[in-house]
């Protein structure tokens, strides 16, 4: 990867897709089939992502509208805030659930979430007013939270198990020994229902996984670049993600990719070189072996504080900071996408965001002028000296010859109808319509249909249309 601070993890948006597939094949009754389907789906998804990167599909994200990208980022931030609060207080189940907020505002909720919440807000707010502390504030807060927690346990004489029962620690007892191989299960291939593997249902699930994984991975890569002000080749990163998923599938893993929130946090903590990547790989290997020991003694408020801080960074950047700086339509789309993400998930959020952006763009395009200028020969003439009787003829009959200069750029179906409407409302005595195409760089296929309708109008009303200054791109289409 070209992103030295990049951090990857499971693509959580694929979990509902896999869950629906396993439910449809009754995965509990045929676990061997599920155990084979997971690595195959992951590897196939990885190979497809690699192919997408090779043909340059990753660059498509650069054309992503601001509102869709902002909604994706802000929605991710809202999800992280919800996750962090649920981590500290299981009674907080959903941001849009009124009962969750009631639970948070109780004395118990304030005690459980107060330290982590205050620490996260402090970590977010202070660098906005005093930027020099940004590089070391978060690790200092993490150390201070951990030390304060265990200092409090020592002072009060509370044991780890008592703290765990009270909800301060994760429900993971300190293990008796190392058993990192328990993540793998074994099954006989004879028990696999191969008809499911080669079914259309399996193929459709793969297509869903690829689309969601591709979109999520590309968005995370692009978002990481934008937030950290760094640059990387998105197609190369997509190829890297494809290879990673192909290998991940070989060991039974699910689709994964770069996670923007983790990567932004790593950059904020000072990760700038490949040394971080190697240290992260070594730490991941250590956590794979001894991670259950760490989880058993790690206060919930510590990871919750980090996750909440990341959520605030992402959410505020696209919800609070843009107020008064972006159009009402774009801001409204971002807010709607956040609510859809919290209610229905990421996939539907992006779909609705793209649809709303299309409607907003369509409306803006309709406001663009299609005609730069219009005049008749009765009012506008060249500087050529003419005999008086010629001028008299032009004054009397010049209104029958009208000239239109089409606006510069691409003539689209959205604004081409304006030319047709203008001609339809013109003087019924029109004999010649001169259309100046000198500023037009191209004409879309749908606009050609409108031009054909204008030709039919000319035939019905018995006037001639003259195309002037037609460039090669326009001439080829017309």
Secondary structure, 3 states (H helix, E strand, C coil): CCCCCCCEEECHHHHHHHHHHHHHCCCCCCHHHHHHHHHHHHHHHHHHHHHHHHCCHHHHHHHCCHHHHHHHHHHHHHHHHHHHHHHHCCCCCCCCCHHHHHHHCCHHHHHHHHHHHHHHHHHHHHHHHCHHHHHHHHHHHHHHHHHHHHHHHHHHCCCHHHHHHCCCECCCCCCCCCCHHHHCCCCCHHHCCHHHHCCHHHHHHHHHHHHHHHHHHHHHHHHHHHHHCCCCCHHHHHHHHHHHHHHHHHCCCCCEEECHHHHHHHHHCCCCCHHHHHHHHHHHHHHHHHHHHHHHHCEHHHHHHHHHHHHHHHHHHHHCCCCCCCCHHHHHHHHHHHHHHHHHCHHHHHHHHHHHHHHHHHHHHHCCCCEEEEEECCCCCCCCCCCHHHHHHHHHHHHHEEEEEECCEEECHHHHHHHHHHHHCCCCCCCEEEEECCCEEEECHHHHHHHHHHHHHHHHHCCEEEEECCCHHHHHHC
